[in-house]
Amino acid sequence: MIENKNEASRNLEKALQVLEQAKQCVANK
């Protein structure tokens, strides 16, 4: 269960990073 929580946290971090990059891309345009 703890491992799954860690996995979810990592996936969430990745998703947030991708979201930030997307926002920056849109801002640059």
MOPAC internal coordinates of N, CA, C and O (Angstrom, degrees):
PM7 1SCF
backbone

  N    0.0000 0     0.00 0     0.00 0    0    0    0
  C    1.4701 1     0.00 0     0.00 0    1    0    0
  C    1.5330 1   109.87 1     0.00 0    2    1    0
  O    1.2310 1   121.00 1   134.93 1    3    2    1
  N    1.3415 1   115.70 1   -45.07 1    3    2    1
  C    1.4696 1   118.61 1   179.09 1    5    3    2
  C    1.5244 1   109.75 1   -62.00 1    6    5    3
  O    1.2310 1   120.86 1   140.92 1    7    6    5
  N    1.3320 1   115.97 1   -39.08 1    7    6    5
  C    1.4643 1   119.05 1   179.52 1    9    7    6
  C    1.5181 1   109.98 1   -61.35 1   10    9    7
  O    1.2310 1   120.72 1   136.71 1   11   10    9
  N    1.3208 1   116.22 1   -43.29 1   11   10    9
  C    1.4686 1   119.80 1   179.81 1   13   11   10
  C    1.5273 1   109.86 1   -61.53 1   14   13   11
  O    1.2310 1   121.05 1   141.43 1   15   14   13
  N    1.3303 1   115.59 1   -38.57 1   15   14   13
  C    1.4682 1   119.37 1   179.75 1   17   15   14
  C    1.5241 1   109.07 1   -63.42 1   18   17   15
  O    1.2310 1   120.75 1   136.26 1   19   18   17
  N    1.3364 1   116.17 1   -43.74 1   19   18   17
  C    1.4654 1   119.99 1   178.61 1   21   19   18
  C    1.5131 1   109.93 1   -60.59 1   22   21   19
  O    1.2310 1   120.97 1   135.61 1   23   22   21
  N    1.3191 1   115.75 1   -44.39 1   23   22   21
  C    1.4757 1   120.57 1   180.00 1   25   23   22
  C    1.5240 1   109.53 1   -58.96 1   26   25   23
  O    1.2310 1   120.57 1   134.64 1   27   26   25
  N    1.3096 1   116.51 1   -45.36 1   27   26   25
  C    1.4680 1   120.68 1  -179.21 1   29   27   26
  C    1.5224 1   109.60 1   -63.04 1   30   29   27
  O    1.2310 1   120.50 1   139.03 1   31   30   29
  N    1.3265 1   116.66 1   -40.97 1   31   30   29
  C    1.4637 1   119.88 1   179.60 1   33   31   30
  C    1.5163 1   110.25 1   -62.56 1   34   33   31
  O    1.2310 1   120.77 1   136.75 1   35   34   33
  N    1.3386 1   116.13 1   -43.25 1   35   34   33
  C    1.4717 1   119.64 1  -179.86 1   37   35   34
  C    1.5219 1   109.75 1   -63.30 1   38   37   35
  O    1.2310 1   120.54 1   135.71 1   39   38   37
  N    1.3136 1   116.57 1   -44.29 1   39   38   37
  C    1.4724 1   120.03 1  -179.99 1   41   39   38
  C    1.5259 1   109.73 1   -62.32 1   42   41   39
  O    1.2310 1   120.63 1   140.95 1   43   42   41
  N    1.3175 1   116.39 1   -39.05 1   43   42   41
  C    1.4633 1   120.27 1   179.96 1   45   43   42
  C    1.5234 1   109.39 1   -64.62 1   46   45   43
  O    1.2310 1   120.52 1   136.07 1   47   46   45
  N    1.3283 1   116.60 1   -43.93 1   47   46   45
  C    1.4655 1   120.35 1   178.61 1   49   47   46
  C    1.5141 1   110.04 1   -58.47 1   50   49   47
  O    1.2310 1   120.98 1   134.01 1   51   50   49
  N    1.3347 1   115.73 1   -45.99 1   51   50   49
  C    1.4740 1   120.30 1  -179.11 1   53   51   50
  C    1.5249 1   110.03 1   -60.94 1   54   53   51
  O    1.2310 1   120.80 1   135.37 1   55   54   53
  N    1.3221 1   116.07 1   -44.63 1   55   54   53
  C    1.4662 1   120.32 1  -178.78 1   57   55   54
  C    1.5326 1   110.00 1   -61.99 1   58   57   55
  O    1.2310 1   120.50 1   138.38 1   59   58   57
  N    1.3307 1   116.64 1   -41.62 1   59   58   57
  C    1.4636 1   119.79 1  -179.98 1   61   59   58
  C    1.5186 1   110.31 1   -64.15 1   62   61   59
  O    1.2310 1   120.37 1   139.46 1   63   62   61
  N    1.3369 1   116.89 1   -40.54 1   63   62   61
  C    1.4678 1   120.08 1   179.05 1   65   63   62
  C    1.5189 1   110.30 1   -62.41 1   66   65   63
  O    1.2310 1   120.68 1   134.99 1   67   66   65
  N    1.3232 1   116.30 1   -45.01 1   67   66   65
  C    1.4663 1   120.29 1   179.88 1   69   67   66
  C    1.5231 1   109.62 1   -61.52 1   70   69   67
  O    1.2310 1   120.94 1   138.92 1   71   70   69
  N    1.3283 1   115.81 1   -41.08 1   71   70   69
  C    1.4623 1   120.34 1   179.85 1   73   71   70
  C    1.5260 1   109.86 1   -62.04 1   74   73   71
  O    1.2310 1   120.33 1   135.85 1   75   74   73
  N    1.3265 1   116.97 1   -44.15 1   75   74   73
  C    1.4627 1   120.88 1   178.79 1   77   75   74
  C    1.5179 1   110.59 1   -60.03 1   78   77   75
  O    1.2310 1   120.58 1   134.58 1   79   78   77
  N    1.3290 1   116.50 1   -45.42 1   79   78   77
  C    1.4650 1   120.35 1   179.90 1   81   79   78
  C    1.5236 1   110.11 1   -61.00 1   82   81   79
  O    1.2310 1   120.54 1   137.68 1   83   82   81
  N    1.3142 1   116.57 1   -42.32 1   83   82   81
  C    1.4664 1   120.68 1  -179.34 1   85   83   82
  C    1.5279 1   109.42 1   -63.08 1   86   85   83
  O    1.2310 1   120.35 1   137.36 1   87   86   85
  N    1.3284 1   116.93 1   -42.64 1   87   86   85
  C    1.4639 1   120.24 1   179.51 1   89   87   86
  C    1.5219 1   110.33 1   -61.87 1   90   89   87
  O    1.2310 1   120.64 1   138.62 1   91   90   89
  N    1.3345 1   116.38 1   -41.38 1   91   90   89
  C    1.4645 1   119.99 1   180.00 1   93   91   90
  C    1.5169 1   110.03 1   -64.86 1   94   93   91
  O    1.2310 1   120.52 1   138.80 1   95   94   93
  N    1.3313 1   116.61 1   -41.20 1   95   94   93
  C    1.4714 1   120.64 1   179.38 1   97   95   94
  C    1.5238 1   109.25 1   -59.89 1   98   97   95
  O    1.2310 1   120.06 1   133.40 1   99   98   97
  N    1.3101 1   117.50 1   -46.60 1   99   98   97
  C    1.4626 1   121.50 1  -179.06 1  101   99   98
  C    1.5289 1   109.65 1   -64.35 1  102  101   99
  O    1.2310 1   120.42 1   140.60 1  103  102  101
  N    1.3244 1   116.81 1   -39.40 1  103  102  101
  C    1.4672 1   120.57 1  -179.18 1  105  103  102
  C    1.5245 1   110.11 1   -66.11 1  106  105  103
  O    1.2310 1   120.48 1   143.32 1  107  106  105
  N    1.3335 1   116.69 1   -36.68 1  107  106  105
  C    1.4611 1   120.08 1  -179.67 1  109  107  106
  C    1.5170 1   111.23 1   -66.49 1  110  109  107
  O    1.2310 1   120.48 1   147.44 1  111  110  109
  N    1.3140 1   116.68 1   -32.56 1  111  110  109
  C    1.4673 1   119.71 1   179.31 1  113  111  110
  C    1.5203 1   107.35 1   -77.56 1  114  113  111
  O    1.2310 1   120.10 1   180.00 1  115  114  113

